[in-house]
Amino acid sequence: MSLVLRNPHSVLAALQTRPEDVFEIRLAPGTPSPKWSEVAELARQHEIPIRTNLAVEKRPAGAAKTERVGAAVALVRERPDGLVDQLFAGDPSELQGLWLALEQLQDPHNVGAIFRTAAFFGVNGIVLTRDRSAPLSATVYDVASGGLEYVPFAIVPSLSRAITLAREAGVAVIGTSERAERNIDDVPVDRPRLLIFGNEEHGLRRVTTESCDELVSLPPLGPIQSLNVSVAAGVCMSKLAKSS
């Protein structure tokens, strides 16, 4: 299945990592932006078709204009997910760093933002649940701004096997919860970690909570008592990736 990507950063990342999966570039009429010019140049090097996008797109009702000539886009094949076993493969004595698990996150903007931040902090891999979760759509790819090309990921029915594999590999399993008493600043940094984030509204499922080695929270320092899950994930990655 091909996706229509609109963020030139996500298209560039695909061209740099798997150009065979980029089918076509469609530029807007006129002079392209510097970043889309970079996309076009790299596409030419890989002999990928480049066309002018003259399609008319509708704007939402109430917008200043109701239609416009199509903007620049690229047709890119979805990146296939890997096996969860591969994410934790290797000698347990040599595994280091941070993994993430996302349980039933439903907002594609949250998923995309987490992938972008994970790529920034060098996260080893991400496990995502399939059911009641946002699919890895074009929106996720564009919000990730290339992050989906650089972070290995696996999509699973539930997190139970991923948790078992992580624990067998010597990776500590840490769940996040607003109600947890332990501050993430107090998490020991002497071993690799799998950090789990739950649904935007309901958090982690009970069975997942009970499977964690420990639960941690981000206590507020001001009047706002909670964070969007992608923001919270970014803060947690910043704290734990520093020691990886």
LUMMAR-178066 format. One line per 3 residues: number of its first residue (from 1); their letters; for each residue x, y, z of N, C-alpha, C, O. Coordinates in steps of 0.05 Angstrom, whole numbers, plus 5000, padded with zeros to 4 digits. Layout:
<pts>
NUM	A	X Y Z X Y Z X Y Z X Y Z  ...
</pts>
This chain:
<pts>
1	MSL	5017 4976 5000 5000 5000 5000 5018 5025 5000 5037 5026 5015  5010 5045 4983 5026 5069 4982 5012 5091 4998 4988 5092 5000  5028 5109 5009 5019 5131 5025 5025 5157 5010 5044 5159 4994
4	VLR	5008 5177 5014 5013 5203 5002 5025 5221 5024 5011 5230 5042  5051 5226 5022 5065 5241 5042 5069 5270 5033 5074 5275 5010  5065 5288 5052 5066 5317 5046 5088 5331 5059 5094 5354 5053
7	NPH	5101 5319 5078 5124 5331 5092 5149 5324 5077 5156 5301 5076  5164 5343 5066 5188 5337 5051 5209 5323 5068 5226 5308 5058  5209 5328 5095 5228 5314 5112 5223 5284 5113 5241 5268 5113
10	SVL	5197 5277 5114 5190 5248 5115 5197 5235 5088 5205 5212 5087  5193 5250 5066 5200 5240 5039 5230 5237 5036 5239 5216 5026  5245 5256 5045 5274 5255 5043 5285 5230 5059 5303 5216 5049
13	AAL	5274 5226 5082 5283 5203 5098 5278 5177 5083 5295 5159 5084  5255 5175 5070 5249 5151 5055 5268 5148 5031 5277 5126 5025  5273 5170 5018 5292 5169 4995 5320 5161 5004 5334 5147 4989
16	QTR	5328 5169 5027 5355 5163 5037 5358 5134 5047 5379 5123 5047  5336 5123 5056 5337 5096 5069 5326 5073 5051 5335 5051 5053  5306 5080 5035 5294 5059 5018 5282 5071 4992 5258 5071 4989
19	PED	5299 5082 4975 5289 5096 4951 5272 5078 4933 5256 5089 4918  5276 5052 4934 5260 5034 4917 5231 5035 4925 5214 5025 4909  5224 5045 4948 5196 5046 4957 5183 5073 4952 5160 5078 4960
22	VFE	5198 5092 4940 5187 5118 4932 5179 5116 4903 5196 5114 4885  5153 5117 4897 5143 5112 4870 5142 5137 4853 5148 5135 4829  5136 5160 4865 5132 5184 4848 5133 5209 4866 5123 5208 4888
25	IRL	5144 5230 4854 5143 5257 4867 5125 5275 4851 5128 5276 4826  5107 5289 4864 5090 5308 4850 5095 5335 4862 5087 5340 4885  5107 5353 4847 5113 5380 4856 5090 5399 4850 5076 5396 4830
28	APG	5087 5419 4867 5067 5440 4861 5077 5457 4838 5101 5459 4833  5059 5469 4823 5067 5487 4801 5085 5510 4812 5082 5519 4835  5103 5519 4795 5121 5540 4803 5147 5530 4815 5153 5506 4813
31	TPS	5162 5547 4828 5187 5540 4839 5183 5526 4866 5170 5536 4883  5194 5502 4869 5191 5487 4894 5207 5500 4917 5226 5515 4912  5198 5494 4941 5213 5504 4964 5241 5491 4965 5245 5471 4952
34	PKW	5260 5502 4980 5286 5490 4982 5286 5461 4990 5301 5445 4979  5269 5453 5008 5268 5425 5017 5257 5407 4996 5267 5385 4992  5235 5416 4982 5225 5400 4961 5244 5399 4937 5244 5379 4922
37	SEV	5260 5420 4933 5280 5419 4912 5301 5397 4919 5310 5383 4901  5307 5395 4944 5325 5374 4953 5313 5346 4948 5327 5327 4940  5287 5344 4953 5273 5319 4948 5275 5312 4918 5281 5289 4910
40	AEL	5269 5332 4901 5269 5328 4872 5297 5319 4862 5299 5301 4845  5318 5332 4872 5345 5325 4864 5352 5296 4871 5363 5282 4854  5345 5288 4895 5351 5261 4903 5334 5241 4887 5344 5219 4880
43	ARQ	5309 5248 4882 5292 5231 4866 5304 5227 4838 5303 5205 4827  5314 5248 4826 5327 5246 4799 5350 5227 4800 5354 5211 4781  5366 5228 4821 5389 5210 4823 5381 5181 4824 5395 5164 4814
46	HEI	5357 5176 4834 5347 5148 4836 5327 5142 4813 5314 5121 4812  5325 5161 4794 5308 5158 4770 5279 5153 4778 5265 5136 4766  5270 5168 4797 5242 5166 4806 5226 5187 4791 5235 5210 4789
49	PIR	5203 5181 4780 5187 5200 4765 5180 5225 4781 5173 5223 4804  5182 5248 4768 5174 5274 4780 5154 5287 4762 5159 5291 4738  5131 5294 4773 5110 5306 4757 5100 5331 4771 5107 5336 4794
52	TNL	5084 5347 4757 5072 5370 4769 5044 5363 4779 5028 5351 4764  5038 5370 4803 5012 5363 4815 4992 5385 4810 4994 5407 4822  4974 5380 4791 4953 5400 4784 4926 5394 4796 4907 5408 4791
55	AVE	4925 5373 4813 4900 5365 4825 4890 5388 4843 4905 5401 4857  4864 5392 4842 4851 5413 4859 4842 5400 4885 4828 5380 4884  4850 5411 4908 4842 5401 4934 4822 5419 4947 4824 5443 4946
58	KRP	4802 5407 4959 4782 5421 4974 4792 5429 5001 4807 5414 5014  4785 5453 5011 4791 5461 5038 4766 5459 5055 4744 5459 5044  4770 5457 5081 4747 5454 5099 4727 5478 5096 4735 5500 5090
61	AGA	4702 5472 5100 4682 5493 5099 4689 5515 5119 4696 5509 5142  4686 5540 5110 4692 5562 5128 4720 5573 5125 4726 5594 5136  4737 5559 5110 4764 5569 5105 4763 5592 5086 4743 5596 5072
64	AKT	4784 5608 5085 4785 5632 5069 4780 5626 5040 4767 5641 5025  4792 5603 5030 4788 5595 5003 4778 5566 5003 4785 5550 5021  4761 5559 4984 4750 5532 4985 4766 5511 4970 4762 5487 4974
67	ERV	4784 5520 4952 4800 5501 4938 4826 5513 4929 4829 5538 4928  4846 5496 4923 4872 5506 4915 4885 5485 4898 4878 5461 4899  4904 5493 4882 4919 5474 4866 4935 5456 4884 4947 5466 4904
70	GAA	4937 5431 4878 4950 5411 4896 4978 5419 4903 4994 5428 4886  4985 5415 4928 5012 5420 4938 5030 5396 4931 5021 5376 4920  5056 5399 4937 5075 5377 4932 5069 5353 4950 5064 5356 4973
73	VAL	5071 5330 4938 5067 5305 4953 5086 5283 4941 5098 5287 4920  5088 5261 4955 5103 5238 4945 5087 5213 4950 5074 5211 4971  5088 5194 4932 5076 5168 4936 5097 5149 4946 5116 5143 4932
76	VRE	5093 5139 4970 5114 5122 4983 5101 5097 4995 5080 5099 5007  5114 5075 4991 5104 5050 5003 5107 5050 5033 5127 5062 5043  5088 5038 5047 5091 5036 5076 5116 5020 5083 5123 5002 5068
79	RPD	5129 5027 5105 5151 5011 5114 5141 4988 5130 5125 4991 5149  5148 4963 5123 5138 4940 5137 5149 4938 5165 5172 4946 5170  5133 4929 5184 5142 4925 5211 5159 4900 5213 5157 4882 5195
82	GLV	5175 4898 5234 5191 4875 5238 5179 4856 5258 5157 4861 5268  5194 4835 5265 5185 4817 5286 5193 4827 5313 5216 4837 5316  5176 4824 5333 5182 4834 5359 5207 4820 5371 5222 4831 5386
85	DQL	5211 4795 5363 5234 4780 5372 5260 4794 5364 5280 4793 5379  5260 4806 5341 5284 4819 5331 5292 4844 5347 5315 4852 5348  5272 4857 5358 5277 4882 5373 5295 4877 5398 5310 4894 5406
88	FAG	5292 4853 5409 5308 4847 5433 5328 4825 5429 5337 4812 5448  5335 4821 5404 5355 4800 5397 5383 4809 5405 5389 4833 5406  5400 4790 5411 5427 4796 5417 5435 4784 5444 5418 4774 5459
91	DPS	5460 4787 5451 5470 4778 5476 5460 4795 5499 5466 4819 5499  5445 4785 5518 5434 4801 5540 5456 4818 5554 5450 4839 5565  5480 4807 5555 5501 4821 5570 5510 4846 5554 5524 4863 5565
94	ELQ	5503 4848 5529 5512 4870 5512 5490 4890 5505 5495 4911 5495  5465 4883 5512 5442 4901 5505 5444 4926 5522 5448 4925 5547  5440 4949 5509 5440 4974 5523 5418 4992 5512 5408 4987 5490
97	GLW	5411 5013 5527 5394 5033 5515 5365 5031 5523 5358 5019 5544  5348 5042 5506 5320 5046 5512 5302 5036 5490 5307 5041 5466  5280 5022 5497 5259 5014 5479 5233 5027 5489 5231 5034 5512
100	LAL	5214 5030 5471 5187 5040 5478 5166 5020 5470 5170 5005 5452  5144 5021 5485 5120 5006 5477 5096 5025 5479 5094 5039 5499  5079 5025 5459 5056 5042 5458 5031 5025 5458 5026 5010 5439
103	EQL	5015 5026 5479 4992 5009 5482 4966 5025 5476 4958 5042 5492  4954 5019 5453 4928 5030 5445 4928 5061 5444 4909 5073 5452  4950 5073 5434 4949 5101 5428 4932 5106 5403 4936 5092 5383
106	QDP	4914 5125 5405 4894 5128 5383 4898 5153 5367 4885 5155 5346  4913 5172 5376 4917 5196 5361 4942 5193 5343 4964 5190 5354  4939 5194 5317 4963 5191 5299 4984 5213 5304 5007 5208 5299
109	HNV	4975 5236 5312 4995 5257 5317 5013 5250 5341 5037 5256 5341  5001 5237 5361 5017 5228 5384 5037 5207 5375 5061 5208 5383  5028 5188 5360 5046 5166 5351 5069 5178 5334 5092 5170 5337
112	GAI	5062 5195 5315 5082 5207 5298 5102 5223 5314 5127 5222 5309  5093 5239 5333 5111 5255 5350 5129 5238 5366 5153 5245 5370  5119 5215 5376 5136 5197 5392 5158 5185 5374 5181 5182 5383
115	FRT	5151 5177 5350 5171 5166 5332 5193 5187 5326 5216 5181 5325  5184 5212 5322 5204 5233 5316 5223 5236 5339 5248 5238 5336  5212 5238 5363 5229 5241 5387 5247 5217 5392 5270 5219 5400
118	AAF	5235 5193 5387 5251 5168 5390 5275 5168 5372 5297 5159 5380  5271 5177 5347 5294 5178 5329 5315 5198 5338 5339 5194 5335  5305 5220 5350 5324 5241 5360 5341 5230 5382 5365 5236 5384
121	FGV	5329 5214 5400 5343 5204 5423 5356 5176 5419 5367 5165 5438  5354 5166 5395 5367 5140 5389 5355 5116 5403 5369 5098 5411  5328 5116 5405 5314 5094 5417 5318 5069 5400 5318 5070 5375
124	NGI	5322 5046 5413 5328 5021 5398 5305 5010 5382 5309 4997 5361  5280 5014 5391 5258 5003 5377 5232 5010 5391 5232 5017 5415  5210 5007 5377 5183 5013 5388 5165 4990 5382 5163 4980 5360
127	VLT	5150 4981 5403 5129 4961 5400 5102 4975 5401 5097 4990 5419  5085 4969 5381 5058 4981 5381 5037 4960 5381 5041 4939 5368  5015 4964 5395 4993 4945 5394 4976 4950 5370 4973 4973 5361
130	RDR	4965 4929 5359 4949 4932 5334 4920 4941 5340 4910 4958 5327  4908 4929 5360 4879 4934 5365 4875 4961 5380 4891 4968 5397  4855 4975 5372 4847 5000 5384 4870 5020 5384 4874 5036 5403
133	SAP	4886 5019 5363 4909 5037 5361 4908 5051 5334 4896 5041 5314  4919 5075 5332 4921 5089 5307 4938 5074 5288 4961 5066 5295  4929 5069 5263 4946 5056 5243 4969 5075 5235 4967 5099 5239
136	LSA	4990 5064 5224 5013 5080 5216 5006 5092 5188 5015 5083 5167  4990 5113 5189 4980 5127 5166 5000 5148 5156 5021 5152 5167  4992 5161 5134 5009 5182 5123 5012 5205 5144 5033 5217 5145
139	TVY	4992 5209 5160 4994 5230 5180 5016 5223 5200 5031 5240 5208  5017 5198 5209 5038 5189 5227 5066 5194 5215 5084 5204 5228  5069 5186 5190 5095 5189 5176 5102 5218 5174 5125 5226 5180
142	DVA	5083 5235 5167 5090 5264 5164 5096 5277 5190 5114 5294 5192  5081 5271 5211 5086 5282 5237 5113 5272 5248 5128 5287 5261  5120 5247 5242 5146 5236 5251 5169 5249 5237 5192 5248 5246
145	SGG	5164 5262 5214 5185 5277 5200 5210 5261 5194 5232 5271 5196  5206 5236 5187 5228 5218 5181 5234 5198 5202 5248 5178 5197  5223 5201 5226 5228 5183 5248 5221 5154 5243 5234 5136 5253
148	LEY	5200 5150 5227 5191 5123 5221 5211 5107 5204 5211 5083 5204  5229 5121 5191 5249 5108 5174 5273 5098 5190 5288 5081 5181  5277 5109 5214 5301 5104 5229 5298 5088 5254 5318 5079 5265
151	VPF	5274 5085 5264 5269 5070 5288 5256 5043 5282 5234 5043 5271  5268 5021 5288 5255 4995 5283 5229 4993 5299 5228 5003 5321  5209 4979 5288 5184 4976 5302 5171 4950 5296 5175 4938 5275
154	AIV	5154 4941 5315 5139 4917 5311 5110 4922 5320 5106 4936 5340  5091 4911 5306 5063 4914 5313 5052 4887 5323 5055 4867 5309  5041 4887 5346 5034 4862 5360 5005 4863 5369 4994 4884 5374
157	PSL	4992 4839 5373 4965 4839 5384 4963 4850 5412 4945 4864 5419  4983 4843 5429 4984 4853 5456 5014 4855 5464 5031 4846 5449  5019 4868 5487 5046 4872 5495 5058 4848 5511 5081 4849 5518
160	SRA	5042 4828 5516 5051 4807 5534 5077 4793 5524 5095 4790 5540  5079 4786 5498 5103 4773 5488 5127 4792 5489 5149 4784 5495  5122 4818 5481 5143 4837 5482 5155 4840 5510 5179 4842 5513
163	ITL	5138 4841 5530 5147 4843 5557 5163 4819 5565 5184 4821 5578  5153 4795 5557 5168 4770 5564 5195 4770 5550 5215 4764 5563  5197 4778 5525 5222 4778 5510 5241 4799 5523 5265 4794 5525
166	ARE	5230 4822 5530 5247 4842 5542 5259 4832 5568 5283 4836 5573  5243 4820 5584 5252 4811 5611 5273 4789 5607 5293 4788 5621  5269 4771 5588 5288 4749 5583 5315 4760 5573 5336 4748 5577
169	AGV	5314 4784 5560 5338 4796 5549 5352 4814 5570 5372 4827 5564  5341 4814 5594 5353 4831 5615 5345 4860 5615 5358 4877 5626  5323 4866 5601 5313 4893 5598 5292 4898 5620 5272 4883 5622
172	AVI	5295 4919 5635 5276 4926 5656 5250 4937 5643 5252 4953 5624  5227 4928 5653 5201 4936 5641 5189 4957 5660 5182 4951 5682  5186 4981 5649 5176 5004 5666 5151 5015 5653 5151 5023 5630
175	GTS	5129 5015 5669 5104 5027 5660 5102 5056 5669 5114 5063 5690  5087 5072 5655 5083 5099 5663 5054 5103 5672 5035 5093 5659  5050 5118 5693 5023 5123 5704 5023 5149 5720 5042 5154 5735
178	ERA	5003 5165 5717 5001 5189 5732 4998 5183 5762 5004 5200 5779  4988 5159 5768 4984 5152 5797 5008 5138 5810 5007 5132 5834  5028 5133 5794 5052 5119 5806 5066 5138 5826 5067 5162 5822
181	ERN	5075 5126 5848 5088 5142 5869 5117 5147 5862 5129 5167 5872  5130 5130 5846 5158 5134 5841 5163 5154 5818 5151 5151 5797  5181 5173 5823 5188 5193 5803 5207 5180 5783 5225 5165 5790
184	IDD	5204 5187 5757 5221 5175 5737 5250 5183 5742 5269 5169 5733  5255 5205 5755 5282 5213 5762 5296 5193 5780 5321 5193 5781  5281 5177 5794 5292 5158 5813 5297 5130 5800 5307 5112 5814
187	VPV	5292 5127 5775 5296 5101 5761 5326 5096 5759 5340 5113 5749  5335 5073 5767 5364 5067 5764 5372 5065 5735 5356 5056 5718  5396 5072 5729 5404 5074 5701 5426 5053 5695 5443 5057 5678
190	DRP	5426 5031 5710 5447 5011 5707 5440 4988 5689 5454 4968 5688  5417 4990 5675 5409 4968 5657 5391 4980 5635 5380 5001 5638  5388 4965 5613 5370 4974 5591 5341 4974 5600 5334 4959 5619
193	RLL	5325 4990 5587 5297 4993 5596 5277 4992 5573 5283 5002 5551  5254 4981 5578 5231 4982 5561 5210 5000 5575 5201 4994 5597  5204 5023 5563 5186 5043 5575 5159 5042 5561 5158 5045 5537
196	IFG	5137 5037 5576 5111 5032 5564 5093 5056 5570 5091 5066 5592  5079 5065 5548 5059 5087 5550 5032 5077 5542 5030 5061 5523  5011 5085 5557 4985 5075 5551 4967 5094 5536 4976 5116 5529
199	NEE	4942 5086 5533 4922 5101 5518 4919 5130 5529 4921 5134 5554  4913 5149 5511 4911 5177 5519 4891 5182 5541 4896 5199 5558  4870 5167 5542 4849 5172 5562 4851 5152 5586 4847 5160 5609
202	HGL	4856 5127 5580 4854 5106 5601 4881 5097 5611 4882 5083 5631  4902 5105 5599 4928 5095 5608 4933 5066 5601 4922 5056 5582  4950 5053 5617 4957 5025 5612 4934 5007 5620 4919 5013 5639
205	RRV	4931 4985 5606 4912 4964 5614 4922 4951 5640 4945 4951 5646  4903 4941 5655 4909 4930 5682 4929 4907 5679 4948 4905 5694  4925 4889 5659 4943 4866 5656 4972 4876 5649 4991 4863 5658
208	TTE	4974 4898 5635 5000 4908 5629 5013 4921 5653 5037 4917 5659  4997 4935 5668 5007 4947 5693 5018 4926 5712 5040 4929 5724  5004 4904 5714 5013 4882 5732 5037 4868 5722 5051 4854 5737
211	SCD	5043 4871 5696 5066 4857 5684 5092 4873 5686 5114 4863 5681  5090 4899 5694 5113 4916 5695 5130 4910 5720 5120 4902 5741  5156 4915 5717 5174 4912 5741 5168 4935 5760 5170 4931 5785
214	ELV	5161 4958 5750 5154 4981 5767 5139 5002 5750 5140 5001 5726  5126 5020 5764 5111 5041 5752 5124 5068 5760 5132 5071 5783  5125 5087 5741 5137 5113 5747 5118 5135 5736 5101 5130 5720
217	SLP	5122 5159 5747 5106 5181 5739 5124 5206 5735 5148 5206 5742  5112 5226 5723 5125 5252 5720 5110 5272 5738 5090 5283 5728  5118 5276 5762 5103 5294 5780 5103 5322 5770 5125 5332 5762
220	PLG	5081 5336 5770 5080 5364 5761 5094 5383 5780 5094 5378 5804  5106 5403 5769 5119 5424 5785 5103 5450 5785 5111 5469 5799  5082 5450 5770 5065 5474 5768 5036 5467 5770 5029 5444 5778
223	PIQ	5018 5485 5763 4989 5481 5767 4977 5461 5747 4956 5449 5754  4989 5456 5724 4978 5437 5705 4987 5409 5714 5010 5404 5719  4967 5391 5716 4972 5365 5729 4979 5342 5710 4986 5321 5719
226	SLN	4977 5347 5684 4983 5325 5666 4994 5335 5640 4992 5359 5634  5006 5317 5624 5017 5324 5598 5005 5306 5577 4997 5284 5582  5004 5317 5552 4998 5300 5529 5018 5277 5528 5041 5281 5536
229	VSV	5009 5253 5520 5026 5230 5521 5051 5233 5504 5072 5222 5512  5050 5246 5482 5074 5249 5466 5094 5268 5479 5118 5264 5477  5084 5288 5493 5101 5306 5508 5114 5291 5531 5138 5294 5536
232	AAG	5097 5276 5546 5107 5261 5569 5128 5241 5559 5149 5237 5572  5123 5228 5537 5143 5209 5526 5169 5222 5519 5190 5211 5524  5167 5247 5508 5192 5261 5502 5208 5268 5527 5232 5265 5527
235	VCM	5194 5276 5548 5208 5283 5573 5221 5257 5585 5244 5258 5593  5206 5235 5584 5217 5210 5595 5241 5201 5579 5261 5191 5590  5239 5203 5552 5262 5195 5536 5286 5212 5542 5309 5202 5543
238	SKL	5282 5238 5546 5304 5256 5552 5318 5248 5578 5343 5249 5580  5302 5239 5597 5314 5232 5623 5328 5205 5622 5349 5202 5635  5317 5185 5607 5329 5159 5608 5349 5154 5586 5367 5138 5589
241	AKS	5347 5168 5563 5365 5164 5542 5393 5175 5548 5413 5167 5536  5394 5194 5566 5420 5206 5573 5440 5186 5584 5464 5190 5582  5429 5165 5596 5447 5145 5609 5451 5121 5591 5466 5102 5599
244	S	5439 5120 5568 5440 5096 5551 5467 5094 5537 5471 5075 5522
</pts>
